[in-house]
Amino acid sequence: MATSRALLASRNYFSSVIFTNQKCNTTPTPCQSQSINSSRYLLKKTLCDINLIRGLHTRSKDAVKYDWQNAALIVVGACKGIGAHVLKMALNEGVESVTNLDINEKAGFAMQYELNQKYSDKNKVRFLKCDITDEHQHIDTLQNLLVDRRKTYVIVNNAGLIEQRPDMSKEAIDSNVVAIVTSSVTALELMRKDEKGSGGAIINLAPVSILCHLPYFQCYNATKSSILTFNMSLGDEEFFSKTGVRVLSVCYGATDEGLVPIVNAKDKEEIEKLMKTKEGLLTKEKAAAKAVIEIYKTGRTGSTWLSKEIKPAEDITEFIRNIYSDTTEIQCYYRVSIGVIMYDLKDKVAVVTGASNGIGASFVREILEEGIKHVRLLDIDKKTGNALQDELRQKYGKDKVKFVKCDVTDDGQFFKALEDAKKDNGYLDLLVNNAGVAEQDSFARIRKLIEINITALINGTLKAIEMMRTDKGGRGGAIINVCSVGSLIPVSPMFLYSTSKRAAMHFTTCVGRVPCENTDVRVMAACIGVTDTAMLEKLTCYTKDLYEKAQKVLASHPMQSSTAVARCMVEMYQKGGPASIWLIRGGLPAQDVTAQLDKADEEMEAIIRKID
Ligand SMILES: NC(=O)c1ccc[n+]([C@@H]2O[C@H](COP(=O)([O-])OP(=O)(O)OC[C@H]3O[C@@H](n4cnc5c(N)ncnc54)[C@H](O)[C@@H]3O)[C@@H](O)[C@H]2O)c1
């Protein structure tokens, strides 16, 4: 984490929030500059805390209700239009106080006076002149405003610049991107519960045109569209569980007043014609403001809402997520966020156990595609292993692959295979303890299951750490221990398998921490869901009755291919931190669940300490 913070600090302000579309094979450059202004610092800090931007595939639980009473609202750009309506509607909802940040002093003070008169409270509404394109002024204003750590603040970022001329692109970026990022990150840092704040919400507004292609307002649309990605990233549910700050987006159609002042008459006519032909491109200011009021009450963090015409806001989060998963060919492979340390498989030497079939074989194929220098396949299944070796040698070259018949339960065989891989190639960088069985219908099989799934995995891990550790002459490396969803939750009908996989995960967490400090060896666990391999056919249970129940449990989980699993394992190799635990399920991108498990551990620790 410390290294990741340092590396991230060297990153450019903007690049930190942009998703790249390229396969990542570079390690970030070392920290170059520490001369940071405060918004950069805050952004970096926040993104470091998110650690991995993984908002696109998080799922939320049941909706929670929030109410406006006791909230202190800050609207950026509330002198007119949607912002003004939001401000007034929130007052009707009983909000404790509202602050309008705008540059229009005359309108701002007039509104402040009028509304304070109406509510007979001179502190109810406040206008503060603030030019949000002046980054320092913007941050100072927020820092002076969000001072009461016991208060729940709600920030609505409504201001934006629609005018576009060639000389105005910088201004558009400043107000439509930089200001939103600055406001959101500054506010988040001041509100977050894990730093003694009370949580809150950030609602960022964007035009509906970012969801479709329009031949007008290119700069406006481009800059505003960044909000969507930014919000999904910042609105990550796991991050929210720490900060208590929801991040929400509302996309609204063009309002009656929106276009009027900024285009010439001919363009305006054409634009209006176009708008009328497309359902949803027009809305009413009040409807958009109402959407903001309503989504505050129920919106899940990271959600995106559509406000069109006069209809109630519609939650389009899943729709947006699906667009990302459809258009991003292989999400877990390419969707990479800058700011995370990336490990590269090129020129590495790997050993994979249980590599003749299923997940092991698919992983071998994936890492060869990634440009690995050499992979050694260990398995007891000689026939299939040799056939796979021959096939892969034809495709990638003789030196790239070697099959070795090896029973991992025999330490002598296993350790020799590891030593040989290192001797033949100069070093060892990666061990994947993948060999595993699920037959558990006799004592002999149960003993074998424990030997393969637990003992061999532990012995292989300890041996490989010794061979790779930098403090003993190695060059560091990684170990991926193949676990299961059954490591995370008890799968009772397969109780011995589930127990063995839990043990493997627990061992990974423990050994990956303190014993691996200063070794530069990352030990990680892949908790894999139901996968279409021969293991499912070979499965046996302790009793016939349990077997039937196990089949029902397996059928209730989504099936994924071994290829999808293997890609996720590549992603976890690239991004995973020491002792990280990853969930690979349902063909979805790999999800780092370390923080959730840490939290569960902390809760358990608290219970244990209470007993003391
Ligand atoms: N298939 C699933 O649904 C699923 C789900 C979660 C986790 N997993 C885990 O994934 C790993 C791979 O399983 P799979 O689904 O690809 O199964 P698989 O049966 O297709 O492959 C397992 C491989 O391990 C080899 N093997 C078994 N005993 C061995 C030993 N003593 N020494 C060396 N090799 C041995 C087998 O010959 C086989 O090639 C296992 O650890 C399994 O527990 C599988």
The ligand as a Gaussian input file, in Angstrom:
#p B3LYP/6-31G(d) Opt

LIG

0 1
 N      -14.521000     -26.474000     -11.223000
 C      -15.014000     -25.748000     -10.244000
 O      -16.225000     -25.509000     -10.177000
 C      -14.089000     -25.150000      -9.222000
 C      -14.612000     -24.151000      -8.370000
 C      -13.779000     -23.598000      -7.419000
 C      -12.466000     -23.988000      -7.318000
 N      -11.989000     -24.967000      -8.147000
 C      -10.591000     -25.361000      -7.955000
 O       -9.872000     -25.184000      -9.152000
 C       -8.767000     -26.076000      -9.181000
 C       -8.733000     -26.749000     -10.534000
 O       -9.887000     -27.558000     -10.661000
 P      -10.612000     -27.823000     -12.047000
 O      -12.006000     -27.417000     -11.891000
 O       -9.834000     -27.302000     -13.159000
 O      -10.612000     -29.428000     -12.003000
 P       -9.989000     -30.507000     -12.983000
 O      -10.352000     -31.808000     -12.396000
 O      -10.388000     -30.219000     -14.378000
 O       -8.424000     -30.258000     -12.845000
 C       -7.705000     -30.631000     -11.704000
 C       -6.334000     -31.093000     -12.142000
 O       -5.582000     -31.419000     -10.967000
 C       -4.858000     -32.592000     -11.246000
 N       -4.488000     -33.283000     -10.020000
 C       -5.285000     -33.937000      -9.165000
 N       -4.554000     -34.489000      -8.184000
 C       -3.274000     -34.147000      -8.401000
 C       -2.064000     -34.397000      -7.722000
 N       -2.029000     -35.134000      -6.626000
 N       -0.929000     -33.871000      -8.227000
 C       -0.947000     -33.137000      -9.353000
 N       -2.062000     -32.887000     -10.037000
 C       -3.217000     -33.380000      -9.566000
 C       -5.810000     -33.408000     -12.096000
 O       -5.149000     -34.434000     -12.816000
 C       -6.393000     -32.350000     -13.005000
 O       -5.646000     -32.188000     -14.161000
 C       -8.958000     -27.007000      -8.003000
 O       -8.145000     -26.620000      -6.931000
 C      -10.402000     -26.809000      -7.623000
 O      -10.643000     -27.115000      -6.280000
 C      -12.771000     -25.532000      -9.095000

